[in-house]
């Protein structure tokens, strides 16, 4: 589940935004009145959407935005004049007066985008360092030399041993090098 943090300097406004989201089935993880509190809330979460005003007592929204990890998106709710003065094209903006369904639709869209990014990143194959690649290559060369097999057969052997022993390929390659 993607978390939502609401950040506005006025508590009444923050609670109204929270209520719109809650009525539409969203769980709001935190309601904050300052950027510093929002930063603390972000540290406890893996991913989420921040719905905020443009200015807080302690900072402006773009200072908070710079602090956000990869799996966070931001929606700024502000008057057109404020946005023209402080706005940034890299942030989602909703003009005041705001319609509740516009906020709900945008949050849903951003949650879907974050979920896709997380899924894509988790399905990426892990890249090995040059040192790890070297260890695997040395183990394959040793297996090819000692057992008279091809590189593909040596690689398959390492993979099978890795799966059977429950260790990763690099650890298995280390074990092969240690055996000989």
QUILINHU-V760832 format. One record per residue. N is the residue number from 1. RES is the residue in three letters. PHI is phi in whole degrees, 0 to 359 (NA if undefined). OMEGA is omega in radians with two decimals (999 if undefined). D_LAST is the distance of its C-alpha to the last C-alpha in whole Angstrom. Layout:
N:RES:PHI:OMEGA:D_LAST
N:RES:PHI:OMEGA:D_LAST
This chain:
1:UNK:NA:3.12:49
2:UNK:273:-3.09:50
3:UNK:276:3.08:52
4:UNK:236:3.06:55
5:UNK:239:3.12:56
6:UNK:255:-3.09:60
7:UNK:228:3.08:61
8:UNK:217:-3.13:65
9:UNK:290:3.12:67
10:UNK:257:-3.08:70
11:UNK:301:-3.12:69
12:UNK:300:-3.13:71
13:UNK:294:3.14:70
14:UNK:301:-3.14:66
15:UNK:291:3.07:67
16:UNK:297:3.11:69
17:UNK:298:3.12:66
18:UNK:302:-3.12:64
19:UNK:299:3.08:67
20:UNK:301:-3.10:67
21:UNK:292:-3.12:63
22:UNK:297:3.12:63
23:UNK:298:-3.14:66
24:UNK:260:3.00:64
25:UNK:90:3.13:61
26:UNK:265:3.08:59
27:UNK:260:3.13:57
28:UNK:264:-3.06:58
29:UNK:287:-3.10:55
30:UNK:202:2.99:57
31:UNK:241:-3.05:61
32:UNK:236:3.12:61
33:UNK:256:3.14:64
34:UNK:228:3.08:62
35:UNK:295:-3.14:59
36:UNK:298:3.11:57
37:UNK:295:3.10:57
38:UNK:297:3.10:56
39:UNK:299:3.10:53
40:UNK:298:3.13:52
41:UNK:295:-3.14:52
42:UNK:298:-3.11:50
43:UNK:300:-3.10:47
44:UNK:273:-3.01:47
45:UNK:240:3.13:47
46:UNK:274:-3.06:44
47:UNK:206:3.10:47
48:UNK:169:3.11:50
49:UNK:237:3.06:54
50:UNK:257:3.05:56
51:UNK:252:-3.01:60
52:UNK:216:2.96:62
53:UNK:277:-3.08:65
54:UNK:270:-3.12:65
55:UNK:229:3.05:65
56:UNK:240:3.13:65
57:UNK:299:-3.00:66
58:UNK:254:-3.13:63
59:UNK:190:3.06:62
60:UNK:254:-3.02:62
61:UNK:309:-3.07:60
62:UNK:292:3.05:58
63:UNK:291:3.06:56
64:UNK:293:-3.12:55
65:UNK:302:3.14:54
66:UNK:297:-3.10:52
67:UNK:277:-3.00:50
68:UNK:291:3.05:49
69:UNK:290:-3.06:46
70:UNK:303:-3.03:44
71:UNK:265:3.06:46
72:UNK:237:3.03:49
73:UNK:238:-3.08:52
74:UNK:228:3.03:56
75:UNK:240:3.11:59
76:UNK:255:3.09:62
77:UNK:254:-3.06:65
78:UNK:203:3.04:68
79:UNK:292:-3.10:72
80:UNK:305:-3.13:72
81:UNK:297:3.11:73
82:UNK:297:-3.11:70
83:UNK:296:3.12:68
84:UNK:296:3.14:69
85:UNK:280:-3.02:69
86:UNK:248:-2.96:66
87:UNK:298:-3.09:64
88:UNK:220:-3.10:61
89:UNK:294:-3.12:60
90:UNK:278:-3.08:56
91:UNK:237:3.08:57
92:UNK:285:-3.09:59
93:UNK:234:3.00:63
94:UNK:240:-3.11:66
95:UNK:283:3.00:69
96:UNK:269:-0.07:72
97:UNK:291:-3.03:74
98:UNK:255:3.05:71
99:UNK:264:-3.09:71
100:UNK:304:-3.11:68
101:UNK:293:3.07:67
102:UNK:296:3.11:66
103:UNK:296:-3.11:64
104:UNK:298:3.12:63
105:UNK:298:-3.12:62
106:UNK:293:3.11:60
107:UNK:298:3.12:58
108:UNK:299:3.13:57
109:UNK:297:-3.13:56
110:UNK:293:3.10:54
111:UNK:298:3.11:52
112:UNK:297:3.13:51
113:UNK:297:3.13:50
114:UNK:296:3.14:48
115:UNK:300:3.11:46
116:UNK:296:3.12:45
117:UNK:297:3.13:44
118:UNK:297:-3.13:42
119:UNK:298:-3.14:41
120:UNK:298:-3.13:40
121:UNK:294:-3.13:38
122:UNK:285:-3.14:36
123:UNK:269:3.08:35
124:UNK:295:3.07:34
125:UNK:292:-3.14:30
126:UNK:288:3.12:28
127:UNK:270:-3.14:27
128:UNK:263:3.09:24
129:UNK:285:3.12:24
130:UNK:298:3.13:22
131:UNK:296:3.12:19
132:UNK:294:3.11:18
133:UNK:300:-3.13:19
134:UNK:296:3.13:17
135:UNK:297:3.13:14
136:UNK:297:3.13:14
137:UNK:298:3.11:15
138:UNK:297:3.13:11
139:UNK:295:3.12:10
140:UNK:295:3.13:12
141:UNK:298:3.12:12
142:UNK:297:3.11:8
143:UNK:297:3.13:9
144:UNK:296:-3.12:12
145:UNK:291:-3.06:11
146:UNK:285:-3.04:9
147:UNK:253:3.13:12
148:UNK:61:-3.13:15
149:UNK:249:3.11:16
150:UNK:280:3.11:18
151:UNK:296:3.13:18
152:UNK:298:3.12:20
153:UNK:294:3.12:18
154:UNK:295:3.12:15
155:UNK:296:3.11:17
156:UNK:298:3.11:18
157:UNK:299:3.12:15
158:UNK:299:3.12:14
159:UNK:298:-3.12:18
160:UNK:295:3.12:18
161:UNK:297:3.13:16
162:UNK:298:3.14:17
163:UNK:293:-3.11:21
164:UNK:296:-3.09:20
165:UNK:270:-3.14:18
166:UNK:74:3.09:21
167:UNK:246:3.11:19
168:UNK:280:-3.04:19
169:UNK:299:-3.12:17
170:UNK:293:3.11:16
171:UNK:298:3.12:15
172:UNK:296:3.10:13
173:UNK:298:3.07:11
174:UNK:302:-3.12:10
175:UNK:297:3.12:9
176:UNK:296:3.13:7
177:UNK:296:3.12:6
178:UNK:291:-3.13:6
179:UNK:293:-3.07:4
180:UNK:263:999:0
